[in-house]
Amino acid sequence: MQCIEGYADQLSVLPGDAIALHLSGVGPAELTVYRDGATRRMFKHLKVACRPQPVPADAARHGCRWEPSVTIDIERSWESGMYLVAVDAPSGARRWVSFVVRAPLGQRAALVLVSASATSCAYNDWGGPSLYDGAHRVSFERPWCQGFLDRPDEPVGRHAVVGHEPDPDCTGYRDYVQRHGLSIRAAEAGWFGWERRFVRWAESNGYRIDLAQSTDLIGNDEGSGDEVLAGYSAMISVGHDEYWSAAMRNTVESFTADGGNVAWFSANNSFWQVRFEESSAGRSAAEMISYKYEAPWTDPVIGTHEESTVTAMWSDPLIGRPENTMTGVSFSRGGYVRFGNGVPRGSGGYTVQRPGHWIFAGTDLRVGDLFGTEAVVVGYEADGCELAWIDGQLVPTGADGTPEEFEILATSPARLWSSTPENGSDLPPYQEHPLDTPADLEYVALRLYGDMSTASTDRLAHGHAVLGMFQRPDEGMVMTTGCTDWAHGLDPIPDRDVVAITRNILDRFGA
């Protein structure tokens, strides 16, 4: 069926602003604007004339550059949240456009969820390659790929690429996206899989949570992104929050230093540094640059005075600013769980280490107990830290940048994928590459320890998802679940322990 595709000219707006939608297809289109929260509430309905607009060959890198089709005025009464625009073509085909409405100063809740828009852009393969298909530059000025904003909610879709039964080859997920015509990247990023679940649960249970986009943390020509977090007691990250610029990190670390709290209900957080540039149309932060694994050798900033902005791992010696210092943990000491051959038969849950901590109040959990297994909250990707047993307790060594104040509250095994001619590959089939190309385990060892020897890879081969928290003197609290799929323990079938822990965190952090 013929569809009408589109994107918004801004990722987020304030009440009283206007937002333009750029549409392409044979019209007229029926547009219905919803706020997606505890319920999907309709805010506006209109009919718009559309015409086909060409998709440039470089759309993935530099955007579609379509003419605007309609402008929507954001009324001052519209509350903060994720707004989805259903775009219905005469054929009956439906596509989605999204934007966030932020809360203005003086009208803010205690909590703000910062949606991982930069990570969604990295995985978006609409109109050309994503960062996972060889691209080094990707644009926000194009539609999101099918599945990021809405998709059929079948059992395999509940847990992104992870199901209830071990499936190292991701057969169930691959069949699911093919059957519904979704992008293969549909469940690895986007609003639908994690953030929507968290907000739906939170609002249904009386929590008011504002929204912003991760790119809002960059700021604009008028200043830094500090205003985005001003007035909030806590910032929340949910799901998969992998791509961060220096400006984004500066904003969050400044917020914490000033007493703000941060809750990472997410993983693979801030693993790669990225840079942003304006588009040819002049929109700030419209294009994101990342050379990823090739960055230490091919990023143009190597050897220049801007080398610290290289788009490599944040923990790479070229940058020397491991994400552990912000989040407490790192993907480099975690890895995959029930995804490919990253702990393919993992329990899906956490083993409790310190049940006396306030985070476990209201549960009957004891040392060694498992929780979250039925919901499979430990799946897909996980963050951890370098561990040591001292006096019968698991503690961080700090060698990887994890703060000395960090407390390890629960753990679960994870593994970085390996790929060698001798031992084969841990990757699922749809992500396979030649065996002589290093996978995550070998690459991280090379960058952190200087080589890919067995001695170096063994230091990283047995990672963990780590749930923990820290608070530096005179600063805010920082906690992390260390897993992407925590929200699956909240919605649609709540896990009592995951719910109790989440409530304890939100209540303590200011809700």
C-alpha positions in Angstrom: 0.0 0.0 0.0 1.1 3.5 -0.8 2.1 5.4 2.4 2.9 9.0 3.3 6.2 9.4 5.1 7.3 12.3 7.2 9.4 14.0 9.9 9.2 17.0 12.1 11.6 20.0 11.7 12.5 19.9 15.4 12.9 17.0 17.9 11.4 19.0 20.8 9.5 22.2 21.3 7.9 24.3 24.2 4.2 25.1 24.6 3.5 28.1 22.5 6.0 27.1 19.8 5.1 25.8 16.3 6.4 22.7 14.6 6.5 22.0 10.9 6.0 18.5 9.4 7.7 17.6 6.2 5.6 15.0 4.3 5.9 13.1 1.1 3.3 11.0 -0.6 0.1 11.0 -2.5 -2.5 12.9 -0.4 -4.6 14.0 1.2 -3.2 12.8 4.5 -5.3 12.4 7.7 -3.1 13.6 10.6 -4.0 12.7 14.2 -1.8 14.1 17.0 -1.6 12.0 20.2 0.3 12.3 23.5 1.6 8.9 24.3 1.6 8.1 28.0 -0.6 6.1 30.4 -3.1 6.4 27.6 -2.7 7.6 24.0 -4.8 10.8 24.1 -5.8 12.6 20.9 -5.0 16.4 20.8 -5.6 17.4 17.2 -6.9 16.1 13.9 -6.5 17.7 10.5 -6.3 16.9 6.8 -3.3 18.0 4.8 -2.6 18.0 1.1 0.6 16.1 0.2 2.7 15.5 -2.9 5.5 13.2 -3.6 9.0 14.6 -2.8 12.1 13.0 -4.0 14.4 11.1 -1.6 17.9 12.3 -2.2 20.6 9.7 -2.6 22.4 11.1 0.4 19.2 11.3 2.6 20.7 9.2 5.4 23.7 11.5 5.7 22.3 14.9 4.9 18.5 14.6 5.3 15.6 14.5 3.0 15.4 18.3 2.5 11.7 18.2 1.8 9.5 21.2 1.8 7.2 21.6 4.8 3.7 20.4 4.4 1.9 21.8 7.5 2.7 23.7 10.6 1.2 22.6 13.9 0.8 25.2 16.7 1.7 23.8 20.1 -0.9 25.1 22.5 0.2 26.4 25.8 -2.1 23.9 27.6 -0.2 20.9 26.1 1.6 19.1 28.8 5.2 17.7 28.5 5.4 14.3 26.8 6.1 12.4 23.7 3.7 13.3 20.9 3.0 11.0 18.0 1.4 12.0 14.8 -0.4 9.3 12.9 -0.1 9.9 9.2 -2.9 8.0 7.4 -2.7 7.8 3.6 -5.8 7.3 1.4 -4.7 3.7 0.9 -5.1 3.0 4.6 -1.4 2.8 5.3 -0.2 4.5 8.5 3.2 6.0 9.3 4.2 7.9 12.4 6.0 11.2 13.1 7.2 12.2 16.6 8.2 15.2 18.6 8.6 16.0 22.3 6.9 18.9 24.1 9.2 20.1 27.0 7.9 21.7 30.1 8.8 25.5 30.5 10.6 26.7 33.6 8.2 27.3 36.5 5.9 24.5 35.3 8.2 21.5 35.7 7.7 18.2 37.5 10.3 16.8 39.8 11.5 14.2 37.2 12.4 14.5 33.5 13.0 11.5 31.2 15.5 12.4 28.5 14.7 10.3 25.5 17.7 8.8 23.7 17.2 10.6 20.4 20.9 10.5 19.5 20.9 6.7 19.8 17.8 6.4 17.7 19.5 8.5 15.0 22.5 6.1 15.1 20.3 3.1 14.4 17.9 4.7 11.9 18.3 3.1 8.5 15.5 5.0 6.7 16.7 6.2 3.3 20.2 4.7 3.6 22.8 3.2 5.9 22.8 3.6 9.7 26.0 3.8 11.7 25.7 0.0 11.8 25.8 -0.3 8.0 29.0 1.6 7.3 27.9 5.2 7.6 30.0 7.8 9.5 27.4 10.6 9.3 23.6 10.3 9.9 20.8 12.9 9.7 17.9 13.7 12.0 16.0 15.3 9.0 14.3 12.1 7.7 11.6 9.8 8.9 12.3 7.2 11.7 12.5 3.7 10.4 9.6 1.4 10.8 9.2 0.1 14.4 10.8 2.9 16.3 7.6 4.7 17.3 5.0 1.9 17.1 4.9 -1.8 16.2 2.8 -4.9 16.7 3.3 -5.9 20.4 3.8 -9.6 20.0 5.7 -11.6 22.6 9.0 -11.4 20.8 8.5 -7.6 20.5 8.1 -7.3 24.3 11.7 -8.0 24.9 13.3 -6.3 21.9 15.7 -8.9 20.4 15.4 -11.1 23.5 12.6 -13.6 24.1 11.6 -15.6 27.1 13.3 -18.7 25.7 17.0 -18.7 24.7 17.4 -17.8 21.0 21.1 -17.1 20.2 20.4 -16.8 16.5 17.6 -14.2 17.1 15.3 -16.4 14.8 12.1 -15.2 16.6 13.1 -11.5 16.2 14.2 -11.8 12.6 10.9 -13.6 11.7 8.9 -10.9 13.6 10.4 -7.9 11.8 10.2 -9.6 8.4 6.5 -10.6 9.0 5.5 -7.0 9.9 7.8 -5.2 7.4 9.9 -3.5 10.1 13.5 -2.4 10.1 15.9 -5.0 11.5 16.9 -2.1 13.8 13.3 -1.7 15.1 13.8 -3.1 18.6 17.4 -1.8 19.2 16.4 1.8 19.6 13.4 4.1 19.5 10.5 5.2 21.8 8.4 2.1 21.6 10.5 -0.6 23.3 11.6 0.9 26.6 10.7 4.6 27.2 7.1 4.2 26.3 6.8 1.3 28.8 8.4 3.2 31.6 6.3 6.3 31.0 3.1 4.3 30.7 3.8 2.5 34.0 4.9 5.7 35.8 1.9 7.8 34.8 -0.5 4.9 35.6 1.0 4.8 39.1 0.7 8.5 39.8 4.2 9.8 38.8 4.4 12.9 36.7 7.4 12.8 34.4 8.3 15.5 31.9 10.2 14.6 28.7 13.1 16.1 26.8 15.4 14.8 24.0 19.0 13.8 24.5 20.0 16.3 21.8 18.4 19.1 24.0 21.4 18.5 26.4 23.7 19.9 23.8 22.2 23.4 24.1 22.1 25.9 21.3 23.8 29.0 20.0 22.5 30.9 23.0 24.2 28.7 25.6 24.7 25.2 27.1 22.1 22.6 27.7 21.9 23.3 31.4 18.5 25.0 31.1 17.0 21.7 30.0 17.6 20.2 33.4 17.1 23.3 35.5 14.5 23.0 38.2 14.4 19.2 38.1 15.4 17.0 41.1 16.3 14.1 38.9 17.0 13.1 35.3 16.0 9.7 34.0 17.4 7.6 31.2 15.5 4.5 30.1 16.5 1.6 27.8 19.4 2.2 25.4 21.3 5.5 25.6 24.6 4.8 23.7 25.7 8.0 21.8 26.7 11.1 23.7 28.6 14.3 22.7 30.9 16.2 25.1 28.3 18.9 25.5 25.7 16.3 26.5 28.0 14.9 29.2 29.0 18.3 30.4 25.3 19.2 31.0 24.6 16.0 33.0 27.8 16.1 35.0 27.2 19.7 35.9 23.6 18.8 36.9 24.9 16.1 39.3 27.7 18.3 40.7 25.0 20.9 41.6 23.0 18.3 43.5 20.8 16.8 40.8 20.1 13.1 40.8 20.4 10.8 37.8 18.7 7.4 37.4 20.0 5.2 34.6 17.2 2.6 34.0 19.3 1.8 30.9 22.6 0.4 29.6 25.2 0.7 27.0 25.1 4.3 28.3 27.4 6.9 26.8 29.7 4.3 25.2 30.5 6.3 22.1 31.4 9.9 21.8 29.8 11.7 18.8 29.9 15.1 17.3 27.0 17.2 15.9 26.9 19.6 13.0 24.3 21.9 11.4 22.6 20.7 8.3 22.7 22.6 5.0 19.3 24.1 6.0 20.9 25.6 9.1 19.3 23.5 11.7 21.7 23.0 14.7 22.6 19.4 15.7 20.9 18.0 12.5 23.7 15.6 11.6 25.6 13.3 13.9 29.1 12.1 13.1 30.6 8.8 14.4 33.5 6.7 13.1 33.1 4.2 15.9 35.6 1.3 15.7 37.5 3.0 12.9 37.8 6.4 14.8 41.3 6.0 16.2 42.7 5.7 12.7 40.2 7.4 10.3 38.4 10.2 12.2 39.7 13.5 10.6 40.3 15.1 14.0 43.1 12.6 14.8 46.4 14.5 15.1 44.7 17.9 15.4 44.0 20.2 18.3 40.5 18.7 18.4 41.6 15.1 18.9 39.8 14.9 22.2 36.5 15.0 20.2 37.4 11.8 18.4 34.3 9.7 17.9 35.7 6.7 19.7 34.8 4.9 22.9 34.6 7.4 25.8 37.0 5.1 27.7 39.5 5.1 24.8 42.9 6.5 25.8 42.6 9.1 23.1 39.7 10.6 25.1 40.5 9.4 28.6 37.1 10.2 30.0 35.4 6.8 30.7 31.7 6.9 31.1 32.0 5.2 34.5 32.8 8.6 36.0 29.3 9.7 35.0 27.2 6.5 35.2 29.3 4.3 37.6 29.5 1.5 35.0 30.5 0.8 31.4 29.5 -1.5 28.5 33.2 -2.4 28.3 32.9 -4.4 31.5 29.4 -5.7 30.7 28.3 -6.9 27.3 25.4 -8.9 25.9 22.9 -11.2 27.6 20.7 -13.7 25.9 21.6 -12.0 22.6 23.8 -14.0 20.2 26.2 -16.1 22.3 26.4 -13.4 25.0 25.4 -15.6 28.0 22.7 -17.2 25.8 21.0 -19.0 28.7 21.4 -16.3 31.3 18.7 -16.2 34.0 17.4 -12.8 32.8 17.5 -11.6 36.4 19.8 -10.1 39.1 21.5 -11.8 42.0 21.2 -9.6 45.2 24.5 -8.6 46.9 23.4 -6.0 49.5 19.8 -6.6 50.5 20.0 -4.1 53.4 20.3 -1.1 51.0 17.3 1.3 50.9 16.8 0.4 47.2 15.4 -3.0 48.3 13.0 -1.6 50.9 9.6 -3.3 50.7 11.0 -6.5 49.2 11.9 -9.7 51.0 15.1 -10.2 49.0 18.1 -11.7 50.7 21.8 -12.2 49.6 21.9 -14.5 46.6 18.2 -14.2 45.7 17.3 -13.7 42.1 14.7 -11.1 40.9 13.5 -10.0 37.5 13.9 -13.4 35.9 10.3 -13.8 34.7 10.3 -10.4 33.1 13.8 -11.0 31.7 15.1 -7.6 32.8 18.7 -8.5 32.2 18.7 -9.0 28.5 20.1 -7.5 25.3 22.9 -5.2 26.6 24.4 -4.6 30.0 26.9 -2.3 31.8 29.2 -3.3 34.6 32.5 -2.4 36.3 35.7 -4.1 37.2 35.0 -6.1 40.3 36.9 -7.6 43.3 36.0 -9.6 46.3 37.2 -7.9 49.5 36.2 -9.1 53.0 33.3 -11.1 51.5 31.9 -8.2 49.5 31.9 -7.3 45.8 33.4 -3.9 45.3 34.6 -1.9 42.3 38.4 -1.8 41.8 38.1 1.7 40.4 40.7 0.9 37.7 38.2 1.5 35.0 37.0 4.9 36.3 34.2 3.7 38.5 34.0 6.1 41.5 35.2 4.8 44.8 31.8 5.6 46.3 30.0 3.2 44.0 28.1 0.4 45.8 27.4 -2.8 44.0 23.9 -3.9 44.9 23.1 -6.7 42.4 24.9 -8.5 39.5 24.3 -10.8 36.6 26.7 -12.3 34.1 27.3 -10.6 30.7 29.7 -11.1 27.9 31.2 -8.9 25.1 30.9 -10.7 21.8 34.1 -12.4 20.5 35.0 -13.2 16.9 38.2 -15.1 16.0 39.2 -17.6 13.3 40.1 -20.0 16.1 37.0 -19.9 18.2 34.3 -18.7 15.8 31.8 -15.9 16.4 29.4 -15.0 19.2 27.4 -12.7 17.0 23.8 -13.5 15.8 23.5 -14.1 12.1 22.1 -10.8 11.1 25.1 -9.0 12.7 27.9 -11.4 11.4 31.1 -10.1 10.0 34.3 -11.8 8.8 36.0 -13.8 11.6 39.2 -12.0 11.1 37.5 -8.7 12.0 37.6 -8.1 15.7 34.4 -8.1 17.6 33.7 -6.1 20.8 35.9 -8.2 23.1 39.0 -8.0 20.9 38.4 -4.4 20.0 38.0 -3.2 23.6 41.0 -5.1 24.7 43.1 -3.5 21.9 42.0 0.0 22.8 42.3 -0.4 26.6 45.3 -2.7 26.9 47.1 -2.2 23.6 46.7 -5.7 22.0 44.2 -8.5 21.4 46.2 -11.2 23.2 44.5 -13.8 25.3 45.9 -12.2 28.4 44.2 -8.9 27.4 40.9 -10.4 26.3 40.7 -12.6 29.4 40.6 -9.4 31.5 37.3 -8.5 29.8 35.8 -11.8 28.9 33.6 -12.3 32.0 31.6 -9.2 32.4 28.5 -8.4 34.5 25.4 -6.3 34.5 25.8 -4.3 37.7 22.9 -2.6 39.5 24.4 0.0 41.8 24.7 3.6 42.9 27.1 6.3 44.2 27.1 9.8 45.6 30.1 12.0 45.7 30.4 14.5 48.6 28.1 17.5 48.1 26.7 16.1 44.9 23.5 14.4 43.7 22.9 10.6 43.7 23.6 8.5 40.7 22.1 5.0 40.3 22.1 2.5 37.4 20.2 -0.7 36.7 23.0 -1.7 34.4 20.6 -3.3 31.9 18.6 -2.1 28.9 15.4 -4.1 29.6 14.5 -2.9 33.1 11.3 -1.4 31.8 10.0 -4.8 30.9 9.7 -5.5 34.6 7.2 -2.6 34.8 5.0 -3.0 31.7 3.0 -4.8 30.6 3.3 -7.4 33.4 4.8 -5.8 36.5 7.4 -7.7 38.5 6.8 -6.9 42.2 10.5 -6.5 43.0 11.3 -4.4 40.0 8.3 -2.2 40.8 9.3 -1.8 44.4 12.9 -0.9 43.5 11.8 1.6 40.9 9.4 3.2 43.3 12.1 3.5 46.0 14.4 5.2 43.5 11.8 7.6 42.1 10.6 8.5 45.6 14.1 9.0 47.0 15.1 11.0 44.0 12.4 13.6 44.4 9.1 12.3 43.0 
